[in-house]
Amino acid sequence: MTCKLANNISLLLMAVVFLSAAANVAAQGKPEIENKMLNTKIVLSQKVAKYVAEQAEKEAIKTKFNVSIAVVNEAGQLLHFTRMDESTNSSVDISIAKAKHAAYYGRDTKVQQDALTNGNTTVLALPHSLPIEGGVQLIYQGKAIGAIGVSGATREDDGKIAKAGADLMATLK
């Protein structure tokens, strides 16, 4: 019995040593992550997205246009949408596409509209591209945090209405 007990104790000690060594190796393979290694960024909230859309809607009312207004985050995901009474059915999808374009490409849709006007047809082949004025980036503290898209008026007026919404970002503290 003494021999069997000694063997069991020996096996138990070897298992403890092995598990301890394995835990030590595993701990060494994991880097220590500090808070300062992580990026922080400002994200567009639904509340601010709504304010941006409301500002654009005020401009649309002032200029007597019935439009659809879409606000997306920096990844192009819809945060807020407004469809004014008597706006066209097509304006719904177009406003969303304009906002997504501005977010995806990091520039207002007018930039690629101008490129197309100047003969650069490459912009037509870009994925998720809608090179028609009315998609404007939302810039806060020098960073794009989203975009607004407007459709339902002329492309120039869509651009002015979207810019009215985007200009609200400059007033935020």
N, C-alpha and C positions, 0 to 999 in steps of 0.2 A: 503494500500500500504506500509506503513511503516513496518508492520509486515512481509510482503512478502519480502521486501528489506532486512530486518534484517536476515531473514532465508537464503536468497541467499548469503549474506555476510558471515554468519556463516558457510554455506556449503563450500564456497570458502576458508575460513580460515582453516577449517578442512582438506580440500584437500591439501593445501599448507603444513600444518604441517605433514600430512601423507606422502606426497611425499618427504619431507625433511628428515623425519625419515627413510624412505625406502632407500634413497640415502646414508645416513649415515651408515646404516647396510651393504649395498652392498660394500661400500668403506672399511669397517673394515674387510670384508671377503677376500679381495684381498691382498695378500702379496706384499710388496714393493720389487721389484726385482732390485738389483743393478748389475752393470756391472761385478763386481768382483765375483758374484755368477755364472756367465756363464763360461763355459770352452771355451778355444780357442785351435784350433789345426791347424797344418800345413796340407794342402791337396796337393796332387799331381796334378799339372797343366797339361794340354794337351801339352804344350810346352816342359816341362821336360820329359813327357812320350815319346814324339817324339825323344828327344835327347837320351834317354835310348835305344829305339828301334834302332836308328841309330848306336849307339855304338855296340850293339849286331850284327847288320847287318855287320859292318866292320869286326868283329871277324869271322862271318860266311863266308864272302868273303875270308878272309885270310886263313881259313881252308878248303876252296873250298866245302862248303855245301850250298845247296839251302833250306832255311827253311822258316817257317811262324813264326812271332813274334807278341805276344799280350802283351799289357801293360794295367793293370787294376788299379783302385783306391783301397783304403782300404776296400771298400764294395764289391769288385769283379766286378765292372762295367767297361766295356771296354772303354778305353780312346784313345788308338791308336793301329792300326793293320797294319802290313806289311807282304805281301806275296811276297817272292822273285820269280823271273821267274824260272820255272821248279820245283818248290816245289810240293810235292804231295798234292792231294786233301784232304786227311785225316789230313794232318798237320794243316790245318786251324782250325778245331774244337778242335784238340788235344792241340794246343798251347794256345788257349783260356781257355780250361779246366785246363791246368796246372797252368796258371796264377791265375785263380779263386781259385783253390785248395790252392795255397800258401797264397792268401789273406784271404780266409775263415778260414783256420786252423792256420794261424799265424806261419807257418813254411814252409821250402822248401819241395818240393815234394820228394826229396831224403830221407828225414827223414822217411817218411812212406813207401817208396820203400824198405829201409833197414829193417824196421820192418816186412814187408811182406816177404822179403828174409829170415829173421830169424824165419819164421813160424807164425807170428802174422797175421792171416787171417781176424781179426776183421776190419782192415783198408779197406777191400773190401766192408764192409757193411755201411761205413760212407757216408752220403749224399754228393754229389758233390765232391767226392774224385777221384783222379787220381794219384795213387802212382807210378809215373814214373818220373825219374829225368828229369829236364828241367823247373820246376817252382821255381822261386826264389823271395823272399821278397825284396822289395825296402825299405831300412832303411835310415832314415834321422834323425839326432840328437837323435839316440837311439829309434826311433819310426818307426813302420811299417806304411808306407803311401801308399803302393800299392804293386804290384808284376808284374813280367815279366814271360811269358811262351814261350818256344821255342820248335818247333817240326819240324822234317824233316831229322835229322841226327841220329846217334846212341844216346841212352839215355845219355851216358856219354858226348858226344859232345854237345847235346842239353843243358846239364847242364853247360858246359864251356861257351857256347855262351850266355846263360842267365846270367851267373855270370859276364861276360864282360859288359853287359848292366847294371846290378845292381851295379857294382863297380863304375860306374859314380856318383852314389849318394854321395860317400865319397868325391868327389871333389867339391861338391856344397858348397857355403858359406852361 
